[in-house]
């Protein structure tokens, strides 16, 4: 029987380490286009949604407003997004892409491909990994 307290037997450590290494890869890829990894994640949502409330963006990214607001302020200062109070609910802040934020999508299109090239995984491996991680997240959040 495997010793459950050996570091090499800790699935959480493998996930944590893989996440750190993948984030390092992203960092080097994203430096070229001038955004951080969390900003990239926000842009991914905005490229899909175009306009979204801070609350909904936080829900999608699993980030609280205390983390999200300073990042969005930096993105606004860099001309990537606009923040406006909702006309329907003064308490709600709506985020939308600027033209510069939309143009950033073209620069970022190579990021997923370059990451996958570095991982050297085939489609089946990636599909299995995606399914496994989705299952884990569903169970943890369920």
Residue pairs with C-beta under 8 A, 6 or more apart in sequence:
2 9
3 9
7 13
22 115
23 37
25 115
25 118
26 37
26 40
26 111
26 115
27 36
27 37
29 111
29 114
29 115
30 36
30 37
30 39
30 40
30 108
30 111
32 107
33 104
33 107
33 108
33 111
34 78
35 43
35 75
35 80
35 104
35 108
36 71
38 61
38 63
38 67
38 71
39 71
39 74
39 75
39 80
40 108
40 111
41 61
42 57
42 61
42 68
42 71
42 72
42 75
42 81
42 95
43 80
43 97
43 101
43 104
43 105
43 108
45 52
45 57
45 60
45 61
46 52
46 57
46 81
46 95
46 96
46 97
46 101
47 97
47 102
47 105
50 96
50 97
51 94
51 95
51 96
51 97
52 60
52 94
52 95
52 96
53 86
53 92
53 93
53 94
53 95
54 65
54 68
54 69
54 72
54 83
54 92
54 93
54 94
54 95
55 65
55 92
57 63
57 68
57 95
58 64
58 65
58 68
61 68
72 81
72 83
72 95
73 83
75 81
75 101
76 82
76 83
78 100
79 98
79 100
79 101
80 97
80 98
80 100
80 101
80 104
81 95
81 96
81 97
81 98
81 101
82 95
82 96
82 97
82 98
83 93
83 94
83 95
84 93
84 94
84 96
85 92
85 93
85 94
86 92
86 93
86 94
116 126
119 126
121 129
